[in-house]
Amino acid sequence: MVSTQWKLGVSLVLLSAVAFAQEGVTTGSFPVERRNVVTVSVPIQSLNQLSLEGERVMGERFSVGLGVFASFLHERTRLEEADRSGYEGYNYTGHQVGLAPSVRFYLTGRAPQGLWLSPRLEVSAGRSSNAPVGNFVDDSLAKDSITDVWSVGGTATLGYSVVLEPGFTVQGGVALGTRRDAVAFDALVMDSIEGLKVERVHRSTWLLTQRILLNVGWAF
């Protein structure tokens, strides 16, 4: 009799475990069907920038994320006619890479879908080169101009995520924030003793930023 009751108890426990597993995986003390999301940005405002983001659900209304973004730009500009110095135009090449950790607080629904508010930190570094083109009468005019840029900022994003079967997800939102850019570049300056010379100039500015977010990806 005891053996029969013990077997019946084990069977009930196994059936309960299977039923719970079918509802979803366990994150903390609640079941969720998906707790990982990977998305890629859809270029809307800047066609030369691409970002990849990962999201990890930590609770029913809370998740953490990490984004990696990069941009690359190359431009060629030419004058119709060269000026008196031989200048015909320039070739511009620039790149930038950065990281963006974030957290999301879900105001409606259950993570990873619903209306959410997300504070986000962004840190990036980049370099650009401006190369003059032409048959210059003075070789010093043909020197490339190199600019280094470092940026740090924060944004607050209000967005909404939708997860469709079997896991396709779409995220949209609007972000507002601020950013500090530090720039270093070479410039010609006049010295009272040495005359005209090249010096490295450092400047920094604060900017207000706004962005429209549209990401697509997969939740699993």
C-alpha positions in Angstrom: 0.0 0.0 0.0 2.8 2.4 0.9 4.6 1.5 -2.3 1.5 2.2 -4.4 1.0 5.6 -2.7 4.7 6.5 -3.2 4.5 5.7 -6.9 1.3 7.7 -7.3 3.0 10.7 -5.6 6.0 10.5 -7.9 3.7 10.3 -10.9 1.8 13.4 -9.8 5.1 15.3 -9.3 6.3 14.4 -12.8 3.0 15.3 -14.4 3.1 18.7 -12.6 6.7 19.3 -13.7 5.8 18.5 -17.3 2.8 20.8 -17.3 4.8 23.7 -15.8 7.6 23.2 -18.4 5.1 23.4 -21.2 4.1 26.9 -20.0 7.7 28.2 -20.5 11.1 28.3 -19.0 11.6 29.5 -15.4 13.1 32.9 -14.8 13.2 33.5 -11.1 9.8 32.4 -9.7 7.6 32.9 -12.8 7.4 31.2 -16.2 8.2 33.1 -19.4 8.2 31.6 -22.9 11.3 33.6 -24.0 14.0 35.3 -22.0 16.6 36.2 -24.7 16.1 38.7 -27.5 18.6 39.6 -30.3 17.8 42.4 -32.7 19.4 44.5 -35.4 18.6 48.1 -36.1 16.6 49.2 -39.2 18.3 52.4 -40.5 15.9 55.3 -40.5 17.8 58.4 -39.7 21.4 57.3 -40.4 22.0 54.9 -43.3 25.7 54.4 -42.5 25.2 53.2 -38.9 24.3 49.6 -37.8 23.6 48.3 -34.3 23.2 44.9 -32.8 21.5 44.5 -29.4 20.9 41.7 -27.0 18.3 41.6 -24.2 18.1 39.2 -21.2 14.9 39.0 -19.2 15.6 39.1 -15.5 12.1 39.4 -14.1 8.5 39.7 -15.2 8.8 43.4 -15.8 12.6 43.9 -15.9 15.4 43.1 -18.4 19.0 44.1 -19.1 20.6 44.7 -22.4 23.9 45.4 -24.3 24.2 47.1 -27.7 27.1 47.3 -30.0 27.0 49.9 -32.8 29.3 50.9 -35.6 29.3 53.5 -38.4 31.4 54.0 -41.5 31.3 56.8 -44.0 33.4 57.6 -47.2 32.9 60.7 -49.4 34.6 62.0 -52.5 34.1 65.7 -53.3 35.6 67.5 -56.3 35.5 71.0 -57.6 34.6 71.7 -61.2 37.9 73.5 -61.6 41.0 73.5 -59.4 41.7 76.7 -57.5 45.0 78.7 -57.7 46.7 76.5 -55.1 45.9 73.3 -57.1 43.2 72.1 -54.8 40.6 69.9 -56.6 38.7 68.4 -53.7 39.0 65.9 -50.9 38.4 62.3 -49.8 36.8 61.9 -46.5 36.8 58.6 -44.5 35.4 58.2 -41.0 34.5 55.3 -38.7 33.1 55.0 -35.1 32.4 52.1 -32.8 30.6 52.0 -29.4 28.9 50.1 -26.6 25.5 50.8 -25.0 24.4 49.0 -21.8 20.8 49.5 -20.8 17.9 48.3 -18.6 14.2 48.1 -19.4 11.3 48.5 -17.1 8.1 47.0 -18.6 5.1 49.2 -17.8 2.6 46.8 -19.5 2.7 43.2 -20.5 5.4 40.8 -19.5 9.0 41.0 -20.6 10.2 40.8 -23.3 7.0 42.3 -24.8 4.9 45.3 -23.9 5.4 49.0 -23.3 8.7 49.8 -21.7 10.9 52.6 -20.4 14.7 52.2 -20.8 17.6 54.3 -19.5 20.7 53.7 -21.6 24.4 54.7 -21.5 26.4 55.1 -24.7 30.2 55.2 -25.1 32.0 55.5 -28.4 35.3 56.3 -30.1 36.0 57.1 -33.7 38.5 58.6 -36.2 38.1 60.5 -39.5 40.6 61.4 -42.2 40.2 64.3 -44.7 42.7 64.0 -47.5 43.1 66.9 -49.9 43.3 66.0 -53.6 45.1 68.1 -56.3 48.3 69.2 -57.9 49.4 71.5 -55.1 52.0 74.2 -55.6 52.9 73.8 -51.9 53.3 70.2 -50.6 52.3 71.3 -47.1 48.7 71.7 -48.5 48.5 68.0 -49.3 48.7 66.8 -45.7 45.9 64.7 -44.4 43.8 66.1 -41.6 43.1 63.5 -38.8 40.3 63.9 -36.3 39.7 61.8 -33.2 36.3 61.8 -31.5 35.3 60.3 -28.1 31.6 60.4 -27.0 29.7 59.6 -23.8 26.0 60.1 -23.3 22.8 58.9 -21.9 19.3 58.5 -23.3 15.8 57.6 -22.0 13.7 55.6 -24.5 10.0 54.9 -24.4 9.2 52.0 -26.6 7.0 49.0 -27.4 8.0 45.4 -28.2 5.9 42.8 -30.0 6.8 39.1 -30.1 5.1 37.0 -32.8 5.2 33.2 -33.2 7.5 31.4 -33.5 9.7 34.3 -32.1 10.0 37.1 -34.6 10.1 40.4 -32.7 9.6 44.1 -33.6 10.6 47.0 -31.4 9.9 50.6 -31.8 10.4 53.7 -29.7 11.5 57.3 -29.3 14.7 58.3 -27.4 15.7 61.6 -25.9 19.1 62.3 -24.3 22.3 64.2 -24.1 25.9 63.5 -25.3 29.3 65.0 -24.7 31.7 64.9 -27.7 35.5 65.4 -27.2 37.3 66.2 -30.5 41.1 66.4 -31.2 42.4 67.6 -34.6 45.4 69.2 -36.2 45.2 72.9 -37.0 47.5 75.6 -38.4 48.2 78.3 -35.8 50.4 81.4 -35.9 53.1 81.4 -33.2 54.9 84.7 -32.5 58.3 83.0 -32.4 58.0 80.0 -34.7 55.5 81.4 -37.1 53.0 79.2 -38.8 52.9 75.7 -37.3 50.6 72.7 -36.8 49.2 72.0 -33.4 46.8 69.5 -31.9 43.6 71.2 -30.9 41.2 69.7 -28.3 37.5 70.8 -28.0 34.4 69.4 -26.4 30.7 70.1 -26.8 27.4 69.0 -25.2 24.6 68.1 -27.5 20.9 67.2 -27.0 20.0 64.1 -29.0 16.8 62.5 -30.3 16.3 59.3 -32.1 13.6 57.1 -33.6 14.2 53.4 -32.7 13.1 50.5 -35.0 14.6 47.1 -34.4 13.8 43.6 -35.7 15.1 40.3 -34.5 14.3 37.0 -32.7 13.2 36.1 -29.2 14.0 32.7 -27.8 
